[in-house]
Amino acid sequence: MISVRIRKRYAPARESAGFVLDVEFQSTAGITVLFGPSGSGKTLTLDSIAGFVRPDEGRILLEDSILFDGAAKIHLPPQARRCGYVFQNYALFPHMTIRENLAFAADRIPRLERHRRVNEMLERFRLTEFAGRRPHEVSGGQKQRCSIARALIVEPRVLLLDEPATGLDAPLRQELYSILRQVRQEFKIPILMVTHDLDECFALGDEMLILRMGKIVQSGLPARVVEQPANADVAKLLGIYNLLPVEIRALDPGRNSSRYRYGNHELAGPYFPGRLLGDRVLLCVRPDQLRAVACEDVRPMNAIPARLVRVEERHSSVRLEFSDNVTVDMPREEFERQKHTKEWMIQFPISGVRVL
């Protein structure tokens, strides 16, 4: 297990704003995903754990070893921490072969054991036939595998991954996911992974930490975080919700129902615990929860009229952007049948929505 409690402050300068990283979390064996926008402190957190950055205060404990303790003035150098680090740009030595890159990472291991581990890693990560090539002579996926193998060859106690899927196409990305699942199963160590990709969180994450402006604003299982964002800021960071300003007009806990006004329209919803009549809140509803229908014939219930502004093509669906910043996801086949619609209605679900 790794336990992290650190604070690092960067004072504002002439051409840059100040920044404070202030995080506290624990991670056990499995993959913990650090998710958030650029500049939120994700990579800085990894660098502090690895020893590349010295926090101003706090404590980093890995198993029974203190890596950093601000009060006791302990700051182990990176080479003494046994942290495997996979960088965004792979950071392989360009003048060395794949085999030599692995051997260099294990240079403190006795020669015979080093030779055995190098061969084991080459075989485990399917690099044996490329062992004599230099990094510029292999593919991005092979470089990524070599980078992970190099990080693991010293049998680290924690593995740090800084956006490992950056620059990989879809097949190589899936291959990387398969490798990381294998690493999670075989090595049984905490793995901390930085990503901007929500799908990646679901594909790999056992735990999800959302960072914003240097702080952890929510943590938990990826599915739980996505289903129940803690506040509007988290919902915006996830980027998968409509956040619509509404006013609560009626609440009935006995019937688990409510009425709320959006614009000039009153809609039915579930009961919102802890809210009062007249509260102005943000309705949190995913685009796939809304339904866009043609209203030439029958006016649907619990719906509002809307003007279609833009259509965005997706892999197996289309995203419809309507007036008032409402977006709806629709299967492509369904949209093809209705694409000439002049008048649209957006139907809101009566259950499953939240207010923030």
Secondary structure, DSSP 8 states (H G I E B T S, - for coil): -EEEEEEEEE--BTTB--EEEEEEEEE-SEEEEEE--TTSSHHHHHHHHHTSS--SEEEEEETTEEEEETTTTEE--GGGS-EEEE-TT----TTS-HHHHHHHHTTTS-HHHHHHHHHHHHHHTT-GGGTTS-GGGS-HHHHHHHHHHHHHTT--SEEEEESTTTT--HHHHHHHHHHHHHHHHHH--EEEEEES-HHHHHHH-SEEEEEETTEEEEEE-HHHHHHS-SSHHHHHHHT--EEEEEEEEEEEGGGTEEEEEETTEEEEE---TT--TT-EEEEEE-GGG-EEEE-SS---SSEEEE-EEEEEE-SSEEEEEEGGGEEEEEEHHHHHHHTT-SSEEEE--SSS-EE-
